[in-house]
Structures are given as structure tokens and as C-alpha cells.
């Protein structure tokens, strides 16, 4: 499949299985975040939710809303 081909069979589950490098980079970058309990983060993405859940876990009132 060429990079310019349309992706019609994207799967969050499959993406999670091959995203080890991305997760390592995210985990490393999150160590530099300084979130306070009053901060809000809006993550609008197309991944498997790893980053969203990881950021939510940083604070005592962190939560993830899925639609």
C-alpha cells in the first residue's frame, strides 16, 4: 500500500498493537508535563486512546469522555 492510497480499514485495535515507539515517545514527553488539578485538556484524535487516558490519569479528577 502506498502512502497516498486511501485507508478504509483502519482499526484502533490493530493500531495499538504496532504503536510501541509512539507510546514510548508519549510516555517520555509526559514526564515534562506540569498539570494542575484545575487544568483541562481536550484531545481530539484518531488513535486508540492511549494518550488521552494517560493524560487523564495524571490528575485526581481526570476523566475521558468517549463518543
N, C-alpha and C positions, 0 to 999 in steps of 0.2 A: 504494500500500500504506500503510495506516495504521500508526502505531507500535504499536498494540495487536494487529495481525494476527500470527499465528504465522509464524515464519521457518523454512521447511522446506528451503530451497535455499541455505543458507549455504555459501560457498566461500572457503576461505583464500586461494586464488589471486586471486579477484575482490576480496577484502578488501585484499590487498596493493596492488592497482592503484589503490585510492581512498583510501589511508591516508597520504597525503603530509603533511597537517597533524599527525596523530598522531605520525608518525615525527620530524618537526621538533621537536615538544614533548619527545618522549622523548630525542632527542639533546641538546637543551639541558639537560634535567633531569639527565641522566647526568653532565654536566660537574661537578655538585656532589657526586657520589658519591665517597666515600673508602673504597674497598675494599682490604683487605689480603689477602695470599695465603692466609691461614687462614680467611677469611670464606666462608660458604656462603650461597647464595641459592636459594630454592625459588620458582619461578614456575609457578603452576598457572593457566593461562589458556586462552583460546579464540581467540587470534589466529593470525597467520601465523608466529610465532616470531621476529620481528624483535627485540623487546625481549630475549627470552631469549638469543639469540645475541649481541646487543650487550653484554649484561652478562657473558656467558661470556668474551668477547674482552678484558675488562678485566684479567683476571688470567692469570698464566702457566700455571696449571693449570685454567683454565676449561673447562667442557665442558657439553654439552647432552645430556640423555637423553630420547629420544622413545619414546613407546609407542603 
